[in-house]
């Protein structure tokens, strides 16, 4: 049901998701806009790539918390916890925060792909399925060193886990889990193309000094035409 209260909650979730963590941390602490380097995304992965783990870790944590907090704004509503209306509101609030992360009003609508924020959302909505998906991501990442592949495999696994493992009967949650997988595949289309061409960059899981001054390692985004 559309009410003024629900509209305000949606606006709050969108604004929360719009906090451009990578952009603000990059500009404030490093005088660098991460969107001008690497993949051009204002997300945790590109922050790790461009500025290193000291910047990447807080960006990752805050982006996860954005999605988690946005979903839990539902507790400010008058709906009974665990009711279908409450769950539906949680999902809509999560989507609003995800849209905010991808199209942030505080950063000229140029955000990231939303994987970290999405993780926060599913942790709040269905934590057990989320934990299994995270485990799948970690395993794929450790084996292949591809963050994108790990993200896609975890996203594809999520609806399977929700539907088959936990036998979820809530239609909106089932639909939401399927849409997550589809959305991640769509936003990673260029990554899929690079993976097929064996041109996708691998994550460096070993401690490495990664700084913006190292131009031979981090190219300006205009020179990385295939990354987006």
N, C-alpha and C positions, 0 to 999 in steps of 0.2 A: 504494500500500500504506500502510495506517494504522499508524504506529509512534509510540512515545513521542517520538522525535526530531522527527518531522514535526509532531506536535501542538504541541510546544514552538516550532517554527519558525512555525507558524500563529499561535500566541498572540503571538509576538514581532512578526509582521507586523501583526496587529490593533492591538497597543499602539502600534506605530510610527505607524500611520495615525490613531490616536486622539489624537495630539498636536494640540491645538486651537490651531494657530498664530495664527489671526485673533483668537481670544478672549484668549489670553495676551498677545499684543502690544498689543491694544486696551486691555486692563485695566491692564497694567503701565506702558505708556508714555503712554497717553491717558486713563486712568481711565474707559474707555468699553467697554461690551459691545456689539460691532457687531451682535449678534443682536437688539438692541432698536431698531435703526434700519434704514432702507432696506428691503431685501428680507427681512431677518430671518435671513439665512444667514451662517454662520461660514465664509465663503470669501473668496478673493482679490478677486472682482468686487465684493462688497459692501464689503470693506475699502477698496478704491479709492474707492468711492462715498461712504463715510462718513468715512474718515480721510485720504484722499488717497494720493498715490503713495509718499510716504516710509514709510507703513505697508503699502501694498498690494504694493509690489515684494518686500520680504522675505517677506511671507506667500505670495505666488505662488511664489517660488523654493523656500522650505522645503516647501510643499505638494507641489511637483513632486518634490523630493528624497525626500520620504516614500515616494511610490509607487515611485520608482526604486530606493531602498535596500531596500524590502520585497521586491521581486522578486529582487534579488540576494542575499537571505538564502539562496536556494536553493543557493548555492555552499558553504554550510556542511553540506549534506546529503552522503550517500555516493553519490549518483547521478552517472553520467558526463555531463559537459557535452554538450549538444545531443541527448541521448537523449530519447525520448518521455517517460520518467518525469521527467526533469529539467525539460523544458518544461512538463509538466502541473503540477509542483510550483510553478514560477514563476508560472503563471497563477493557481493557488489562493492563493498568497501575495499576489499582486496584488489579488485579490478581497478577501482578508481585510483588507488595508490600506485598501481602498476602503470597506468596511463600517465600519472604524474611523473613517474621516474623516466619513462620513455620520452614524454613531451613536457618537461618541466617549465612552468611559467616563470620561475626564477632564473632560468638559464636559456632564454630565447628559444624554448621548446626543443633544444638539442640535448637529449639525455643519453642514457645507455640502453642496453638490450633488456635490462630488468631481471636478470637471472638471480642476483642476490636478493632483490626485493621480492621476487617470486618465491624464493626459498623461505623468506620470513612469513609470507602469506600461507604457504602450505603447512609450515610448522605450527601456525596458529589454528588452521582449519582442521588438519588431520595429521597430528604429530607423528604417529607411528608409521604411516605411509611415507611421510617426509623423511624420517630417519632411514628407512630402507632405501629410499631413492638417493639420499646422500651417500650411503654406503656404496651404492652402484656407481655413483659419480666418482668417488675416491678410487675404487678398484679400476675403473676404466682409465682414469687419469694416470694412475701409477703404472699401468700396463702400457698405455699408448703415448702418454705425455701430452695428449690433446685435451685442452680445457673444453673446447667446443664439442668434441665428440662425447666427453663425459657428461656435459650439460644435456645434450640431446638424448643420450641413452637414459639418463635419470628421468627426464621429462616423459619419454615414451613409457618408461616403467611405471610412472606414477599412476595413471588410470588403470593399468593392469593390476597393480597392487590394491588400489581402492576397490575395484570391482570384483576381482577374483579372490584375492587373499582375505580382505576384510568384509567382502560381500555387502558393501554399502548399498542401502536401499533408497537413500535420499536422491531423487532425480536430479536436483540442481547440483549436488556435489559430484554426481557421476558425469553430468554434462560439463561442469567446470573442469574436472580432471582431464577430460578428453580435449577440451579447448586449450588447456595448458600445453599439452603435447603438440597440438597443431601450431599454436602461436610460437613456441620455441623453434619448431622446424622452419617456420616462415621467416623468423628473424635471423635464423642461421643459414639462410639459403646460400649466401656467398661463402660461408665456411664449408658448407657441403660441397660446393663447386671446387674449392681449394683442396679439400680432402680427397676428392676424386682425382684431382690433378697432382696430388701429393705435394702441394705447395703450402699447406697449412703450417703455421708456426707452432712449434712444440714448446710447452712450458718448461722453463728451467727450474727444476726442483732442487737444485743444488744452490747453496748460498752464493750469490753473485752480486757484485757491485754494479747496480744498474742506475745510471744517472742520466739526466737529460742532456748533459754535456757530451755524452758518448754518442755522437751523431752516426758513427758507423754501425751502432747497434739499434738506435731508435731513429727512424726516419720521420720527417714531417709527414702529416697525413696526406698532403697533396701529392707526395711521391709514392704513396702506397695506394694505388688506384684500386686494387682488388679488395682492400679492407674497408669495411664499413660497419 
